[in-house]
Amino acid sequence: MSEEEKLEARSFDVSSDYDASAIELLSGLEGVRKRPGMYIGSTNLTGLHHLVWEIVDNAVDEAVNGYGKKITVTLHKNGSLTVEDEGRGIPVDIHQKTGIPAVQLIYTALHAGGKFNSKAYQVSGGLHGVGATVTNALSEWLKVRVYLKGKIYEISFKDGGKLDEPLKEVGETRKHGTTVTFKPDPAIFPNTRFSYETISSRLEEKSYLLAGVRFVLIDENTGVKREFYCEHGLREYVQSLVKEKTPIGQVIDFTGEYNGIRVEVAMQWCSQDYNENIYSYANDVRTADGGSHETGFKQGLTKTLNDWAQSSGLIKNGNSLEGSDIREGLTAVISVKVPEGKLEYEGQTKGKLGTPEALPALTSLISSRFSYYLNEHRDFGVDLVKKCEASREAREAARKAREVARGTRKKQPEMIISDKLAAAHSRDYQENELFIVEGDSAGGSAKSARDRSHQAILPLRGKPLNTYGLPISKVTENLEFSTLIQTINAGVGPDFNVEDSHYGKIIIMTDADTDGAHIQALLLTFFYNFMKPLIDKGMVYVARPPLYCVYKKSDTRKHIYCWGEEELNVAREKIGAGYGIKRYKGLGEMNPSQLAETTMSKATRQLLRVEIEDPLALEKKMSILMGKDSAPRWDWIQENVRFVVEDEFASILKGEK
């Protein structure tokens, strides 16, 4: 055998370790517990709340189909949560094929439920029949109480979906519906504490989507109770999203039906808003990644406005407006109700609608209803076309300026943007990172700690300007933001082009204190209002410097960095007797090697990517925390901020050995 043949034989030598015994068959709900991310996206707070949404969406499906007008969510002191609806009640009779009660089947078997049967649900947000089962599988315990045909039934599970108490009749009632109480499993979730604000925002969102259905949220920990009820649906939703902005005209809303798909649209343009804000839903489930309904809406909007503008003599043939120019400053909410059999999502978390019929449903509605609206409101149509033309002119002027700059740059040295900027040496912009750093002291450490080839450092001179509600002219006049705009080199506001960014990551690196948090908020407000595509593309991050360093007093080379109280306690145990604790109150307290190791090195750092998960909550919090009116800000602080007299770190030091 030649050497080449021997090498090939060795390359394809099948190890005896890999045989049938290596194939693991997961039964029941073991697969869900083994790979929870496949079903709920992650085990962080987003995944934790996904358990709530699955149960709430089941209650919503009852209401959408005309069963019940009230849904109540209660947060209990023991960390559990209850969802109660006034629907028909989950069936409790024996399922013929399995020989077990239907309610038990729904909560213990994947792909079991009424969502597959159009007789049970004409419209539902569910598709795979795994929602209730997954919540049960990832819970420490779960209890179901059913009010059905004058009887009350109960069944309970524990330890990730194992039957605890079988179904039994426990009383009589005049009520109807289902009540589900569950406690997330701490073995699955690092943090099992539900966020009242997160759930409150989601229920408020649902109230806009289900006009006439009342949502109630009760927190037994604080005694706070909120109710959400809406009569005018998406119109009120859009009004809530733009209330701090300067609108152009009124909210425009349409409803219609196409091939069995019910469509609702509400939209409004705002001046001094350079973002495109489109929020879409399919069967009342947020489709954060868009899909066929969003595509149909955009296509219909672009064609309809261009056709109307040309027929009205406002633009000439061949000089059409681009979709991006039309959608600049637009806030729109799209909701489709797709019947059973046509509903298609891409992925279990239902982030993108795949139903092909939704595209013509939207283009048809917009074509017929929006063109009629423009004919009936000609003055608005003329103003809108002028706004779109101004957007186009700004975009084209910015493009030409960038082309000139690129051509000039080949012949001349690169412009010095700021004497404080330590630029990255590489021109591989996608790999480059811009650290926006608080103060000169931290800036000096960061410049020494950085990877010069791909990391740039821009120290701030004091706190940035609050850009919430400001016109773009005021923003570009500000020294700090004009420097940041030039550094990123992709324009700003209407002429911002994310593809031109000189950095693949924008990283906000501030001290871990209240001033640092304020600076983060001010910078994120700017990016959201004037460079939102950076956030949409996942290019904006917040650095996580450590809060503590636990070290051996006799040998400081032995040390552990900690980002929270739990890590601190573990580190103290690991270091053992004779430890010391250093609390980092600012980035400048770390030397360059420490800053590199903990916060800047790609191999060891922790970054938080900025994402917009809940548009309604974001708009409300920005208006409260960044707006000019101080009264709602004070109310929010009183309700959400806990003040303590004693420095918490001082209490930790009391235990120092």
C-alpha positions as CSV (number, residue, x, y, z in Angstrom):
1,M,0.0,0.0,0.0
2,S,1.4,3.4,-1.0
3,E,1.8,6.2,1.6
4,E,-1.1,8.1,0.0
5,E,-3.3,5.0,0.3
6,K,-2.3,4.5,3.9
7,L,-3.1,8.2,4.7
8,E,-6.5,7.8,3.0
9,A,-7.2,4.6,5.0
10,R,-6.4,6.4,8.3
11,S,-8.5,9.4,7.3
12,F,-11.6,7.1,6.9
13,D,-10.9,4.8,9.8
14,V,-14.3,4.6,11.6
15,S,-13.9,4.6,15.3
16,S,-15.5,1.8,17.2
17,D,-16.8,4.5,19.7
18,Y,-19.4,5.6,17.2
19,D,-22.0,2.8,16.9
20,A,-25.7,2.4,17.7
21,S,-25.0,2.9,21.4
22,A,-24.0,6.5,20.6
23,I,-27.5,7.3,19.2
24,E,-29.6,8.9,22.0
25,L,-33.3,8.7,21.7
26,L,-35.1,11.4,23.7
27,S,-38.6,10.6,24.8
28,G,-41.4,12.8,25.9
29,L,-40.3,16.3,26.7
30,E,-36.6,15.5,27.3
31,G,-35.8,17.0,23.9
32,V,-37.3,20.3,24.9
33,R,-35.4,20.4,28.2
34,K,-32.2,19.4,26.4
35,R,-32.4,22.0,23.7
36,P,-34.8,24.7,25.0
37,G,-33.3,27.3,22.6
38,M,-34.8,25.4,19.6
39,Y,-38.3,26.1,21.0
40,I,-38.1,29.5,22.8
41,G,-35.0,31.0,21.3
42,S,-32.9,31.2,24.4
43,T,-32.9,30.7,28.2
44,N,-32.4,34.4,29.0
45,L,-35.2,36.8,30.0
46,T,-36.5,36.8,26.4
47,G,-36.9,33.0,26.5
48,L,-38.3,33.1,30.0
49,H,-41.1,35.5,28.9
50,H,-41.7,33.4,25.8
51,L,-43.3,30.8,28.2
52,V,-45.8,33.5,29.2
53,W,-46.5,34.5,25.6
54,E,-47.3,30.9,24.6
55,I,-50.0,30.6,27.3
56,V,-51.3,34.2,26.7
57,D,-51.5,33.5,22.9
58,N,-53.6,30.5,23.6
59,A,-56.0,32.7,25.6
60,V,-55.9,35.3,22.8
61,D,-56.8,32.6,20.2
62,E,-60.0,31.9,22.1
63,A,-60.9,35.7,22.1
64,V,-60.0,36.1,18.4
65,N,-62.5,33.3,17.6
66,G,-65.2,35.0,19.6
67,Y,-64.9,33.2,22.9
68,G,-64.4,35.5,25.9
69,K,-63.7,39.2,26.3
70,K,-61.3,39.2,29.2
71,I,-57.8,37.8,29.8
72,T,-56.1,38.2,33.2
73,V,-52.4,37.7,34.0
74,T,-51.3,37.5,37.7
75,L,-47.7,37.5,39.0
76,H,-47.5,35.7,42.3
77,K,-45.2,36.2,45.3
78,N,-43.7,32.7,44.9
79,G,-42.5,33.5,41.4
80,S,-45.2,31.7,39.6
81,L,-47.6,33.3,37.0
82,T,-51.3,32.7,36.2
83,V,-53.1,33.3,32.9
84,E,-56.9,33.1,33.0
85,D,-59.3,33.4,30.1
86,E,-63.0,33.2,29.5
87,G,-62.9,30.9,26.5
88,R,-64.5,27.5,26.0
89,G,-62.3,25.6,28.3
90,I,-59.8,23.0,27.2
91,P,-61.5,19.7,26.4
92,V,-61.3,17.1,29.3
93,D,-62.8,14.1,27.6
94,I,-60.7,11.0,26.7
95,H,-58.7,11.3,23.5
96,Q,-59.6,8.1,21.5
97,K,-56.2,7.4,20.0
98,T,-54.2,7.8,23.2
99,G,-56.7,6.9,25.9
100,I,-55.8,9.9,28.0
101,P,-57.7,13.2,28.7
102,A,-57.3,15.8,26.0
103,V,-56.0,18.4,28.4
104,Q,-53.3,16.1,29.5
105,L,-52.3,15.4,25.9
106,I,-52.1,19.1,25.1
107,Y,-49.7,19.7,27.9
108,T,-47.5,16.7,27.5
109,A,-47.3,15.8,23.8
110,L,-45.6,17.9,21.1
111,H,-47.7,18.7,18.1
112,A,-51.0,18.1,19.9
113,G,-53.7,20.8,20.0
114,G,-56.8,22.2,18.4
115,K,-54.9,24.6,16.1
116,F,-54.6,21.9,13.4
117,N,-58.4,21.7,13.1
118,S,-60.2,24.6,11.3
119,K,-63.4,23.5,13.0
120,A,-61.9,24.3,16.4
121,Y,-60.1,27.5,15.4
122,Q,-60.8,29.5,12.2
123,V,-57.8,31.8,13.1
124,S,-55.0,31.1,15.6
125,G,-51.4,32.3,16.3
126,G,-50.4,28.7,16.9
127,L,-49.1,26.5,14.2
128,H,-47.0,23.6,15.5
129,G,-49.0,22.7,18.6
130,V,-46.0,22.9,20.9
131,G,-46.6,26.1,22.9
132,A,-48.4,24.8,26.0
133,T,-46.3,21.7,26.0
134,V,-43.0,23.6,25.9
135,T,-44.1,25.9,28.8
136,N,-44.9,22.7,30.8
137,A,-41.6,21.1,29.9
138,L,-39.6,24.1,31.1
139,S,-41.5,24.6,34.3
140,E,-40.8,23.4,37.8
141,W,-44.5,22.8,38.1
142,L,-47.7,23.7,36.2
143,K,-51.4,23.5,37.1
144,V,-54.4,23.7,34.8
145,R,-57.9,24.4,36.0
146,V,-60.7,24.1,33.4
147,Y,-64.2,25.5,33.8
148,L,-66.4,23.5,31.3
149,K,-70.1,22.7,31.1
150,G,-70.8,23.6,34.7
151,K,-67.9,21.6,36.2
152,I,-64.4,22.5,37.4
153,Y,-61.5,20.2,36.5
154,E,-57.9,20.2,37.7
155,I,-54.7,18.5,36.5
156,S,-51.1,19.2,37.6
157,F,-47.5,18.5,36.4
158,K,-44.1,18.8,38.0
159,D,-40.4,18.4,37.2
160,G,-40.6,19.4,33.6
161,G,-44.0,18.0,32.5
162,K,-44.3,14.8,34.5
163,L,-47.8,14.1,35.6
164,D,-48.3,15.0,39.3
165,E,-52.0,14.9,40.0
166,P,-54.2,13.3,37.3
167,L,-57.3,15.0,36.0
168,K,-60.1,15.2,38.5
169,E,-63.4,17.0,38.9
170,V,-63.2,19.4,41.9
171,G,-66.5,21.3,41.9
172,E,-69.3,23.0,40.0
173,T,-69.3,26.5,38.4
174,R,-71.1,28.9,36.1
175,K,-67.8,30.1,34.7
176,H,-66.2,28.9,31.5
177,G,-62.6,29.1,30.4
178,T,-59.1,27.9,31.4
179,T,-56.7,29.0,34.1
180,V,-53.0,28.0,33.8
181,T,-50.5,28.6,36.6
182,F,-46.8,27.7,36.2
183,K,-43.4,28.3,37.8
184,P,-40.3,28.4,35.5
185,D,-37.7,25.8,36.3
186,P,-34.5,27.4,37.8
187,A,-32.5,24.4,36.4
188,I,-33.3,25.8,32.9
189,F,-33.4,29.6,33.4
190,P,-30.6,31.5,35.2
191,N,-33.2,34.2,36.1
192,T,-36.8,33.1,36.8
193,R,-38.1,36.5,37.8
194,F,-40.8,37.9,35.5
195,S,-40.7,41.5,34.4
196,Y,-43.9,43.4,35.2
197,E,-43.1,46.1,32.7
198,T,-42.3,43.6,29.9
199,I,-45.6,41.8,30.4
200,S,-47.5,45.0,30.8
201,S,-46.2,46.3,27.5
202,R,-47.1,43.0,25.7
203,L,-50.7,43.1,27.1
204,E,-51.1,46.7,26.1
205,E,-49.9,45.8,22.6
206,K,-52.4,42.9,22.5
207,S,-55.2,45.3,23.5
208,Y,-54.6,47.4,20.4
209,L,-54.7,44.3,18.2
210,L,-57.8,42.9,19.8
211,A,-60.2,45.8,20.0
212,G,-63.0,45.1,22.5
213,V,-61.0,42.5,24.6
214,R,-59.9,43.6,28.1
215,F,-56.5,42.6,29.4
216,V,-55.8,42.8,33.2
217,L,-52.4,42.5,34.8
218,I,-52.0,42.0,38.6
219,D,-48.8,42.0,40.5
220,E,-49.2,40.5,44.0
221,N,-45.7,41.6,44.9
222,T,-46.5,45.3,44.7
223,G,-50.3,45.3,44.7
224,V,-50.3,47.1,41.3
225,K,-53.1,46.4,38.9
226,R,-53.4,47.6,35.3
227,E,-56.2,47.2,32.7
228,F,-55.8,47.7,28.9
229,Y,-58.8,48.1,26.7
230,C,-59.1,49.6,23.2
231,E,-62.1,50.3,21.0
232,H,-60.4,51.6,17.9
233,G,-57.6,49.1,17.3
234,L,-54.6,49.9,15.2
235,R,-55.5,53.6,14.9
236,E,-54.9,54.0,18.6
237,Y,-51.8,51.9,18.3
238,V,-50.2,54.2,15.8
239,Q,-51.3,57.3,17.8
240,S,-49.5,55.9,20.8
241,L,-46.3,55.3,18.8
242,V,-46.2,58.8,17.3
243,K,-47.6,61.0,20.1
244,E,-44.3,62.6,20.8
245,K,-43.6,63.3,17.1
246,T,-44.8,65.9,14.7
247,P,-47.4,64.2,12.4
248,I,-48.2,64.9,8.8
249,G,-52.0,64.7,8.4
250,Q,-54.1,62.1,10.3
251,V,-53.7,58.4,11.0
252,I,-54.8,56.5,7.9
253,D,-56.4,53.1,8.6
254,F,-57.9,50.5,6.3
255,T,-59.5,47.1,6.8
256,G,-60.4,44.5,4.2
257,E,-60.4,40.9,3.2
258,Y,-58.7,39.0,0.4
259,N,-59.1,35.2,-0.2
260,G,-60.1,34.6,3.4
261,I,-57.3,36.7,4.8
262,R,-58.5,39.6,7.0
263,V,-56.2,42.7,6.8
264,E,-55.9,45.8,9.0
265,V,-53.4,48.6,8.4
266,A,-52.9,51.9,10.2
267,M,-50.2,54.4,9.3
268,Q,-49.0,58.0,9.7
269,W,-46.1,60.0,8.4
270,C,-44.1,62.3,10.8
271,S,-41.8,65.2,10.0
272,Q,-38.4,65.3,11.7
273,D,-38.5,61.5,11.8
274,Y,-36.0,59.8,9.4
275,N,-36.7,56.2,10.4
276,E,-39.0,53.7,8.8
277,N,-41.1,52.1,11.6
278,I,-43.2,49.2,10.3
279,Y,-44.6,46.7,12.9
280,S,-46.3,43.7,11.6
281,Y,-48.5,40.9,13.1
282,A,-49.9,37.6,11.9
283,N,-52.8,36.3,13.9
284,D,-51.9,38.8,16.7
285,V,-48.3,37.4,17.0
286,R,-45.6,39.9,16.3
287,T,-43.5,39.1,13.2
288,A,-40.4,40.9,14.1
289,D,-38.6,39.7,11.0
290,G,-41.4,40.7,8.6
291,G,-42.5,38.4,5.9
292,S,-44.9,38.3,3.0
293,H,-47.4,40.7,4.5
294,E,-44.7,43.4,5.0
295,T,-43.4,42.9,1.5
296,G,-46.9,43.2,0.1
297,F,-47.5,46.4,2.1
298,K,-44.2,48.0,0.8
299,Q,-44.8,47.1,-2.8
300,G,-48.4,48.3,-2.7
301,L,-47.5,51.6,-1.0
302,T,-44.7,52.3,-3.5
303,K,-46.8,51.5,-6.6
304,T,-49.9,53.3,-5.4
305,L,-48.3,56.6,-4.5
306,N,-46.2,56.7,-7.7
307,D,-49.3,55.9,-9.8
308,W,-51.3,58.6,-8.1
309,A,-48.5,61.2,-8.2
310,Q,-48.0,60.6,-12.0
311,S,-51.7,60.7,-12.8
312,S,-51.9,63.9,-10.8
313,G,-49.0,65.5,-12.7
314,L,-46.9,65.8,-9.6
315,I,-44.0,63.7,-11.0
316,K,-43.1,62.7,-14.5
317,N,-43.0,59.2,-15.9
318,G,-39.6,57.7,-15.4
319,N,-38.9,59.8,-12.3
320,S,-40.6,57.5,-9.8
321,L,-40.1,57.7,-6.1
322,E,-38.2,54.9,-4.4
323,G,-39.8,52.9,-1.6
324,S,-37.2,54.0,0.9
325,D,-38.0,57.7,0.2
326,I,-41.7,57.0,0.5
327,R,-41.3,55.2,3.8
328,E,-39.0,57.7,5.5
329,G,-40.8,59.0,8.6
330,L,-43.6,56.5,8.3
331,T,-45.0,54.6,11.3
332,A,-47.2,51.7,10.2
333,V,-48.9,48.7,11.9
334,I,-50.0,45.8,9.8
335,S,-52.1,43.0,11.1
336,V,-53.3,40.0,9.1
337,K,-55.6,37.2,10.2
338,V,-54.8,34.1,8.2
339,P,-57.2,31.1,8.4
340,E,-56.1,27.6,9.4
341,G,-54.4,25.8,6.5
342,K,-52.8,28.9,5.0
343,L,-50.8,30.1,8.0
344,E,-47.0,29.6,7.5
345,Y,-44.2,30.8,9.8
346,E,-40.5,30.6,9.3
347,G,-39.3,29.1,12.6
348,Q,-41.0,28.0,15.9
349,T,-40.7,31.5,17.4
350,K,-42.9,32.8,14.5
351,G,-40.6,35.8,13.7
352,K,-41.4,35.8,9.9
353,L,-44.6,35.1,8.0
354,G,-44.2,32.8,5.1
355,T,-47.8,32.7,3.8
356,P,-47.6,33.6,0.1
357,E,-51.2,34.7,-0.1
358,A,-50.6,37.5,2.4
359,L,-48.5,39.5,-0.2
360,P,-51.4,40.0,-2.7
361,A,-53.8,40.6,0.2
362,L,-51.8,43.7,1.2
363,T,-51.0,45.0,-2.3
364,S,-54.7,44.7,-3.2
365,L,-55.9,46.5,-0.1
366,I,-53.3,49.4,-0.3
367,S,-54.0,49.7,-4.1
368,S,-57.7,50.2,-3.7
369,R,-58.0,52.0,-0.4
370,F,-54.9,54.2,-0.3
371,S,-55.5,55.5,-3.8
372,Y,-59.1,56.4,-2.8
373,Y,-57.8,58.2,0.3
374,L,-55.3,60.2,-1.8
375,N,-58.1,61.3,-4.2
376,E,-60.3,62.3,-1.3
377,H,-57.4,64.1,0.5
378,R,-55.5,65.7,-2.3
379,D,-53.7,68.4,-0.2
380,F,-52.3,65.6,2.0
381,G,-51.2,63.7,-1.1
382,V,-49.4,66.7,-2.5
383,D,-47.6,67.4,0.8
384,L,-46.6,63.7,1.1
385,V,-45.1,63.7,-2.5
386,K,-43.2,66.8,-1.7
387,K,-41.8,65.2,1.5
388,C,-40.8,62.1,-0.5
389,E,-39.1,64.2,-3.2
390,A,-37.2,66.1,-0.5
391,S,-36.0,62.7,0.9
392,R,-34.9,61.6,-2.6
393,E,-33.0,64.8,-3.2
394,A,-31.2,64.5,0.2
395,R,-30.4,60.9,-0.5
396,E,-29.0,61.6,-4.0
397,A,-27.0,64.6,-2.7
398,A,-25.5,62.5,0.0
399,R,-24.7,59.7,-2.5
400,K,-22.9,62.2,-4.7
401,A,-21.0,63.7,-1.8
402,R,-19.8,60.2,-0.8
403,E,-18.7,59.4,-4.3
404,V,-16.7,62.6,-4.4
405,A,-15.2,61.9,-1.0
406,R,-14.2,58.4,-2.1
407,G,-12.6,59.7,-5.3
408,T,-10.8,62.5,-3.4
409,R,-9.6,60.1,-0.7
410,K,-7.6,58.1,-3.2
411,K,-5.5,61.2,-4.0
412,Q,-5.4,63.0,-0.6
413,P,-4.5,61.9,2.9
414,E,-7.4,60.9,5.0
415,M,-9.0,63.8,6.9
416,I,-8.2,64.0,10.6
417,I,-11.7,63.8,12.1
418,S,-10.8,64.5,15.7
419,D,-7.6,64.9,17.6
420,K,-9.0,62.6,20.3
421,L,-9.8,59.7,17.9
422,A,-7.4,56.8,17.8
423,A,-8.3,55.4,14.4
424,A,-8.1,51.7,13.5
425,H,-5.4,50.9,11.0
426,S,-7.3,48.4,8.9
427,R,-9.6,49.3,6.0
428,D,-11.6,46.1,6.4
429,Y,-14.5,48.1,7.8
430,Q,-16.7,45.1,8.6
431,E,-14.0,43.9,11.0
432,N,-13.4,47.3,12.6
433,E,-14.8,48.3,16.0
434,L,-15.5,51.8,17.3
435,F,-15.4,52.2,21.1
436,I,-17.2,55.3,22.3
437,V,-15.5,55.8,25.7
438,E,-16.5,58.0,28.7
439,G,-13.8,60.6,29.5
440,D,-10.1,61.0,28.8
441,S,-8.9,58.8,31.6
442,A,-10.8,55.8,30.3
443,G,-9.9,56.8,26.8
444,G,-6.2,56.7,27.6
445,S,-6.4,53.2,29.0
446,A,-8.6,52.0,26.1
447,K,-6.1,53.4,23.5
448,S,-3.3,51.4,25.2
449,A,-5.5,48.3,25.6
450,R,-6.9,48.2,22.0
451,D,-6.0,46.0,19.1
452,R,-4.7,48.9,16.9
453,S,-5.5,47.1,13.6
454,H,-9.2,46.8,14.1
455,Q,-10.2,48.8,17.2
456,A,-10.7,52.6,17.2
457,I,-11.3,54.7,20.4
458,L,-13.3,57.9,20.5
459,P,-13.4,59.5,24.0
460,L,-16.3,61.8,24.8
461,R,-15.9,65.3,26.2
462,G,-18.5,65.2,28.9
463,K,-22.2,64.1,28.6
464,P,-23.7,64.1,25.1
465,L,-26.7,66.2,24.1
466,N,-30.2,64.8,24.6
467,T,-31.3,64.5,21.0
468,Y,-34.9,63.3,21.7
469,G,-37.3,65.5,19.8
470,L,-34.5,67.7,18.4
471,P,-34.3,68.7,14.7
472,I,-31.3,67.3,12.8
473,S,-29.8,70.8,12.4
474,K,-29.3,71.1,16.2
475,V,-27.8,67.6,16.3
476,T,-25.2,68.3,13.6
477,E,-24.2,71.6,15.2
478,N,-23.2,69.7,18.4
479,L,-19.4,69.1,18.5
480,E,-19.7,65.6,20.1
481,F,-22.3,64.3,17.6
482,S,-20.7,65.9,14.6
483,T,-17.5,64.2,15.5
484,L,-19.3,60.9,15.9
485,I,-21.1,61.3,12.6
486,Q,-17.8,62.1,10.7
487,T,-16.1,59.2,12.4
488,I,-18.7,56.6,11.4
489,N,-18.7,58.2,7.9
490,A,-22.1,56.9,6.8
491,G,-24.2,60.1,6.9
492,V,-26.9,60.9,9.4
493,G,-30.7,61.1,9.4
494,P,-32.2,60.9,5.9
495,D,-28.8,60.4,4.2
496,F,-27.6,57.7,6.5
497,N,-26.4,54.6,4.6
498,V,-25.5,51.7,6.9
499,E,-23.4,50.1,4.1
500,D,-21.0,53.0,4.3
501,S,-20.2,52.6,7.9
502,H,-16.5,52.4,8.7
503,Y,-17.2,50.0,11.6
504,G,-18.9,46.7,11.8
505,K,-19.5,47.2,15.5
506,I,-20.2,50.4,17.4
507,I,-19.5,49.7,21.1
508,I,-20.6,52.1,23.9
509,M,-18.1,51.6,26.8
510,T,-19.0,53.6,29.9
511,D,-18.5,53.4,33.7
512,A,-20.8,51.0,35.6
513,D,-22.5,53.8,37.5
514,T,-25.5,56.2,37.1
515,D,-23.5,58.6,35.0
516,G,-22.4,55.8,32.7
517,A,-26.0,54.6,32.3
518,H,-27.1,58.1,31.5
519,I,-24.5,58.4,28.8
520,Q,-25.5,55.1,27.4
521,A,-29.1,56.3,27.2
522,L,-28.2,59.5,25.5
523,L,-26.0,57.8,22.9
524,L,-28.7,55.1,22.2
525,T,-31.3,57.9,21.8
526,F,-29.1,59.4,19.1
527,F,-28.5,56.1,17.3
528,Y,-32.3,55.3,17.4
529,N,-33.4,58.7,16.1
530,F,-30.7,59.3,13.5
531,M,-28.8,56.1,12.7
532,K,-31.5,53.4,13.4
533,P,-30.3,51.0,10.7
534,L,-27.2,50.4,12.8
535,I,-29.5,49.0,15.5
536,D,-31.7,47.1,13.0
537,K,-28.6,45.4,11.6
538,G,-27.3,44.4,15.1
539,M,-24.2,46.7,14.9
540,V,-24.6,48.6,18.2
541,Y,-23.3,47.1,21.4
542,V,-22.8,48.0,25.1
543,A,-19.6,46.8,26.7
544,R,-19.8,45.1,30.1
545,P,-16.9,46.0,32.3
546,P,-16.6,44.0,35.5
547,L,-17.9,45.4,38.8
548,Y,-15.4,43.6,41.0
549,C,-12.1,41.8,41.1
550,V,-11.6,39.2,43.9
551,Y,-7.9,38.6,44.5
552,K,-5.6,36.7,46.9
553,K,-3.9,39.2,49.2
554,S,-0.7,37.2,49.4
555,D,-0.6,36.7,45.6
556,T,-2.5,39.3,43.5
557,R,-1.8,37.2,40.3
558,K,-4.6,35.0,41.6
559,H,-7.7,36.9,40.8
560,I,-11.2,36.5,39.4
561,Y,-13.3,39.2,37.7
562,C,-17.0,39.4,38.6
563,W,-19.9,41.0,36.7
564,G,-22.6,40.5,39.4
565,E,-23.3,39.5,43.0
566,E,-23.7,35.8,42.3
567,E,-20.3,35.7,40.5
568,L,-18.8,37.6,43.4
569,N,-19.9,35.0,46.0
570,V,-18.6,32.2,43.8
571,A,-15.3,34.0,43.4
572,R,-14.9,34.5,47.1
573,E,-15.3,30.7,47.7
574,K,-12.8,29.9,44.9
575,I,-10.1,32.3,46.2
576,G,-10.6,31.1,49.7
577,A,-9.2,32.7,52.9
578,G,-7.2,35.9,52.7
579,Y,-9.1,37.4,49.8
580,G,-9.6,41.0,48.9
581,I,-12.3,42.7,46.8
582,K,-11.7,45.7,44.5
583,R,-14.9,47.5,43.3
584,Y,-14.3,49.2,39.9
585,K,-16.2,52.5,40.0
586,G,-14.8,53.6,36.6
587,L,-13.0,52.3,33.6
588,G,-10.1,54.5,34.4
589,E,-9.4,52.4,37.6
590,M,-8.3,49.5,35.4
591,N,-4.9,49.5,33.8
592,P,-4.7,48.7,30.0
593,S,-4.0,45.0,30.5
594,Q,-7.0,44.6,32.8
595,L,-9.3,46.6,30.5
596,A,-8.2,44.5,27.5
597,E,-8.7,41.2,29.4
598,T,-12.1,42.1,30.8
599,T,-13.8,44.4,28.3
600,M,-12.1,44.8,25.0
601,S,-10.4,41.5,23.9
602,K,-12.7,39.6,21.6
603,A,-11.7,36.3,23.3
604,T,-12.7,37.3,26.8
605,R,-15.1,40.3,26.8
606,Q,-18.8,40.4,27.3
607,L,-20.9,42.5,24.9
608,L,-24.6,43.2,25.0
609,R,-26.1,43.7,21.5
610,V,-28.8,46.4,21.4
611,E,-32.1,45.1,19.9
612,I,-35.6,46.6,19.6
613,E,-37.8,43.8,20.9
614,D,-40.9,45.8,21.9
615,P,-41.5,49.0,19.9
616,L,-44.4,50.2,22.0
617,A,-42.4,49.8,25.3
618,L,-39.4,51.6,23.7
619,E,-41.4,54.6,22.4
620,K,-43.1,54.9,25.8
621,K,-39.9,54.7,27.8
622,M,-38.1,57.1,25.5
623,S,-40.9,59.7,25.8
624,I,-40.9,59.3,29.6
625,L,-37.2,59.2,30.3
626,M,-35.8,61.4,27.5
627,G,-38.8,63.8,26.8
628,K,-39.2,67.4,28.0
629,D,-42.1,66.7,30.4
630,S,-40.6,65.9,33.9
631,A,-43.9,64.8,35.6
632,P,-44.2,61.4,33.9
633,R,-40.5,60.8,34.4
634,W,-40.8,61.5,38.2
635,D,-43.8,59.1,38.3
636,W,-41.8,56.4,36.6
637,I,-38.8,56.8,38.9
638,Q,-41.1,56.6,41.9
639,E,-42.6,53.4,40.6
640,N,-39.5,51.6,39.3
641,V,-36.4,52.8,41.1
642,R,-35.4,51.5,44.5
643,F,-33.4,53.9,46.7
644,V,-31.1,52.6,49.5
645,V,-29.3,54.5,52.1
646,E,-26.4,52.1,52.6
647,D,-23.9,51.4,49.8
648,E,-24.5,47.8,48.8
649,F,-20.8,47.3,48.2
650,A,-20.1,48.4,51.8
651,S,-22.3,45.6,53.0
652,I,-20.4,43.1,50.9
653,L,-17.0,44.3,52.3
654,K,-18.2,43.6,55.8
655,G,-17.8,39.9,55.0
656,E,-14.2,40.4,53.7
657,K,-11.7,37.9,55.2
